[in-house]
Amino acid sequence: MAYSCDQLTALREQLLSLRQHALDVERFAEDEIALAHPSHRSAARNLVDYLALRQRDISSLQRELQRNGLSSLGVIQGHVMATIDAVLGVLDTLTGETRTLLDQADHPTFEGALAALRMFADDTLGPCPDGGTVRVMVTMPSEAAADPTVIDDLLCQGMSIMRVNCAHDGPEAWSSMIEHLRRAEQKHGRVCRVSFDLAGPKLRTGPVAPGPEVLRFKPARDRLGRVAALGMIVFGPIADADEDDVTLVPLNPHFHQRAQPGDVLRLDDARGRRRDLLVDNVGRHSLLCTTDRTVYLTTGTPIWSPVTC
């Protein structure tokens, strides 16, 4: 599909707007960028640029760039400005437009970003063994503290990082694992780093003490918000959750004995709203009340004595 110069110009304008947005966010974040170590300041600026891009939905722009055989900005994390400027350079040529070039001295280049990534990986994970490109990290099982052959075998099979999960075992077991590793390194002439994965906060629960339970009862309403059917609350001597789709709410037996159809039970619900419940029917073991308003009941909600209307 052939695209007109106007379409390519529109793409170029969108990219220029995107770049300017990132530069504006950079200026806003200059104080934070300055806090980074000088050797990492370029990476900090690039991170700000990347976050600025993610503030916008650029999916449609990416599709249009891809249709024109240009970079879709999909792999841009390590060198945001370099990628945007490279695409803009192609669009400048295609449209015959010119622009003021951005000084890239403070931003990572393609080659610089790749070199920095390799350097950080080597510093953190150690150099790749045998000139390869993959490092192998293995989490130690508990038995590795008592059985040195576990670590010896893993080292022979290519383990380059021994991960110790500090959420398990303890300092004595961890020390044993490291001792086994050092002996295996000397035996096989290999180097293996140790990564300690520190344990985070642990949530430990015991028996939960009884607390307030909240029940909601509400009338059915039509599309105009008018009450179409009254809400029903069935009180009984004990709580019996959801038996036959009816929830029995415990009530003082004294109230049940005194209540008569037509009486009103008054209460302040869990939200502090005054509610009047009309006693509709009094059974041998239950009391049926109706309401035209939503009621939230919680354990211990006081209910006033029945009042005959």
C-alpha positions in Angstrom: 0.0 0.0 0.0 1.5 3.4 -1.0 1.2 6.3 1.4 1.1 9.9 0.4 3.5 12.5 1.6 0.7 14.0 3.7 0.3 10.8 5.6 4.0 10.5 6.2 4.1 14.1 7.3 1.3 13.4 9.8 3.3 10.4 11.1 6.3 12.7 11.5 4.3 15.3 13.4 3.0 12.6 15.8 6.5 11.4 16.5 7.7 15.0 17.1 4.9 15.5 19.5 5.8 12.3 21.3 9.4 13.3 21.6 8.5 16.8 22.8 6.3 15.3 25.5 9.2 13.2 26.7 11.5 16.2 26.8 8.9 18.2 28.8 8.7 15.4 31.3 12.5 15.3 31.4 12.6 19.0 32.4 10.1 18.4 35.1 12.2 15.6 36.5 15.6 17.3 36.3 16.0 17.4 40.1 15.3 13.7 40.4 17.7 12.8 37.5 20.4 14.9 39.2 20.2 12.6 42.2 21.5 9.7 40.2 25.2 8.8 40.2 26.9 10.5 37.2 27.6 7.2 35.6 23.9 6.3 35.7 22.5 9.7 34.9 22.0 9.0 31.2 20.1 5.8 32.1 17.9 7.8 34.6 17.1 10.2 31.9 16.2 7.4 29.5 13.9 5.9 32.2 12.1 9.2 32.5 11.7 9.2 28.7 10.3 5.7 28.7 7.8 6.5 31.4 6.7 9.6 29.5 6.0 7.4 26.4 3.9 5.0 28.5 1.7 7.9 29.7 0.3 7.9 26.2 -1.5 5.3 24.1 0.7 5.0 21.0 -0.7 1.8 19.7 -2.3 3.4 16.6 1.0 5.3 15.9 2.9 2.0 16.2 0.6 0.3 13.7 1.0 3.1 11.1 4.8 3.1 11.5 4.9 -0.6 11.0 2.7 -0.4 7.8 5.3 2.0 6.4 8.2 -0.4 7.1 9.5 1.7 10.0 10.3 0.8 13.6 7.2 0.3 15.6 9.0 1.5 18.8 8.4 -1.9 20.3 11.9 -2.4 21.6 12.8 1.1 22.8 13.4 0.6 26.5 17.1 1.0 26.5 17.4 3.9 24.0 14.2 5.9 23.8 15.5 9.1 22.2 17.9 7.4 19.9 15.1 5.2 18.5 12.7 8.1 18.0 15.3 10.2 16.3 16.3 7.3 14.0 12.7 7.0 12.8 12.4 10.7 12.5 15.5 10.7 10.3 13.9 8.3 7.8 10.7 10.4 7.8 12.7 13.6 7.2 14.2 12.0 4.1 10.9 10.8 2.8 9.0 14.0 3.4 11.9 16.4 2.6 11.4 18.1 6.0 14.2 19.4 8.2 14.4 19.8 12.0 16.7 20.9 14.7 18.6 17.8 15.8 18.6 16.8 19.4 21.8 16.7 21.3 22.1 13.0 22.2 25.0 13.4 24.6 22.8 13.0 27.6 20.8 10.1 26.2 21.9 6.5 25.7 22.9 5.5 22.1 22.0 2.1 20.6 25.5 0.8 21.1 25.9 2.4 24.5 22.7 1.0 25.9 23.7 -2.5 24.8 27.2 -2.2 26.3 25.7 -0.9 29.6 23.3 -3.8 29.7 26.1 -6.3 29.2 28.2 -4.5 31.9 25.4 -4.5 34.4 24.6 -8.2 33.7 28.3 -9.1 34.2 28.5 -7.1 37.4 25.3 -8.6 38.9 25.3 -12.2 37.5 29.0 -12.7 36.6 30.4 -13.3 33.2 28.8 -16.0 31.0 30.5 -19.3 31.5 32.4 -20.9 28.6 31.9 -17.8 26.4 28.1 -18.4 26.1 25.2 -16.0 26.5 23.2 -17.7 29.2 23.6 -17.8 32.9 22.0 -20.6 34.9 20.6 -19.8 38.4 19.5 -22.6 40.6 17.5 -22.3 43.8 19.0 -24.5 46.5 16.8 -27.2 48.1 17.1 -27.7 51.9 19.0 -30.9 51.4 21.8 -29.0 49.8 22.9 -27.9 53.3 23.5 -31.5 54.4 24.5 -33.2 51.1 27.4 -31.6 49.3 26.9 -33.8 46.2 23.7 -31.8 45.4 25.7 -28.6 44.8 28.7 -30.5 43.3 26.4 -32.1 40.6 24.7 -28.8 39.8 28.0 -27.0 39.3 29.2 -29.7 37.0 25.9 -29.4 35.0 26.4 -25.6 34.4 25.0 -23.8 37.4 26.6 -20.3 37.4 24.5 -18.7 40.2 23.5 -20.4 43.4 20.3 -18.9 44.7 19.6 -19.1 48.4 16.0 -18.5 49.3 16.1 -16.9 52.7 12.4 -17.5 53.3 13.5 -21.1 54.1 16.0 -22.8 56.3 18.3 -20.5 58.3 21.8 -19.0 58.6 23.5 -22.3 59.6 22.1 -24.1 56.6 22.9 -21.2 54.3 26.5 -21.2 55.5 26.8 -25.0 54.9 25.5 -24.5 51.3 28.2 -21.8 50.6 30.9 -24.0 52.1 29.9 -26.9 49.8 29.9 -24.5 46.8 33.4 -23.2 47.6 34.8 -26.7 47.8 33.1 -27.7 44.5 34.5 -24.6 42.8 38.0 -25.5 43.9 37.5 -29.1 42.9 36.2 -28.3 39.3 38.0 -25.0 38.7 34.7 -23.1 38.1 33.3 -19.9 39.5 29.7 -19.6 40.7 28.1 -16.5 42.3 25.7 -16.7 45.3 22.4 -14.8 45.3 20.6 -14.3 48.5 16.9 -13.8 48.0 15.8 -12.0 51.2 12.5 -13.0 52.7 9.7 -10.4 52.7 7.0 -9.9 55.3 5.1 -13.0 56.1 1.4 -13.0 56.9 0.6 -15.6 59.6 -3.0 -16.1 60.7 -4.5 -18.0 63.6 -8.1 -18.6 64.6 -10.1 -15.5 63.7 -12.1 -14.2 66.7 -15.8 -13.8 66.2 -16.7 -10.3 64.9 -19.6 -8.4 63.5 -21.3 -9.9 60.4 -23.1 -7.6 58.1 -26.2 -8.4 56.2 -27.9 -6.3 53.6 -31.6 -6.3 52.8 -33.1 -4.2 50.1 -36.4 -3.9 48.2 -36.5 -4.6 44.4 -36.8 -1.5 42.3 -37.9 -1.0 38.7 -35.9 0.9 36.0 -37.3 4.2 37.3 -36.1 3.5 40.9 -39.5 2.8 42.2 -40.1 0.0 44.8 -41.4 -3.0 42.9 -41.3 -5.4 45.8 -40.6 -4.9 49.5 -37.4 -6.2 51.0 -38.0 -9.1 53.4 -36.1 -9.8 56.7 -36.8 -13.0 58.6 -35.9 -12.9 62.2 -35.5 -16.2 64.2 -34.2 -17.4 67.5 -30.8 -18.4 66.0 -28.8 -17.5 62.9 -29.3 -20.0 60.1 -27.4 -18.8 57.0 -29.1 -19.2 53.7 -31.4 -22.1 54.5 -33.8 -22.5 51.6 -32.5 -19.2 50.3 -33.7 -17.4 53.4 -31.3 -15.9 55.9 -32.6 -16.0 59.5 -31.5 -13.0 61.5 -31.2 -13.7 65.3 -33.6 -11.7 67.5 -34.3 -11.5 71.2 -37.0 -14.1 71.9 -38.8 -11.5 74.1 -39.4 -9.4 71.0 -40.7 -12.4 69.1 -43.2 -13.2 71.8 -44.6 -9.7 72.0 -44.7 -8.9 68.3 -48.0 -8.8 66.4 -48.6 -8.3 62.7 -48.7 -4.5 62.0 -46.1 -3.7 64.6 -43.0 -1.8 63.7 -39.4 -2.7 64.8 -37.3 0.4 64.8 -33.5 0.5 64.6 -30.5 2.5 63.5 -28.7 0.3 60.9 -24.9 -0.2 60.5 -24.7 3.1 58.6 -26.5 5.0 61.3 -29.7 5.3 59.2 -33.0 5.2 61.0 -35.2 2.3 59.7 -38.7 1.1 60.5 -39.4 -2.6 59.8 -43.1 -3.5 59.4 -44.0 -6.9 61.0 -45.8 -8.7 58.3 -46.2 -12.1 59.8 -45.5 -13.8 63.1 -44.8 -17.5 63.0 -44.0 -20.0 65.7 -40.3 -19.8 65.2 -39.9 -16.7 63.0 -40.8 -13.2 62.4 -41.3 -11.8 58.9 -40.7 -8.0 58.4 -40.8 -5.9 55.3 -39.0 -2.7 54.3 -39.1 -0.3 51.4 -35.6 1.0 52.1 -32.2 -0.7 52.2 -31.1 -1.9 55.6 -27.7 -3.0 56.8 -27.7 -5.2 59.9 -24.7 -6.1 61.9 -24.0 -8.2 65.0 -25.3 -6.3 68.0 -27.5 -3.8 66.2 -30.0 -2.6 68.8 -33.7 -3.0 67.9 -36.3 -1.1 69.7 -39.4 -2.8 71.2 -42.3 -3.3 68.8 -44.5 -0.3 68.4 -48.1 -0.8 67.4 -49.1 1.5 64.5 
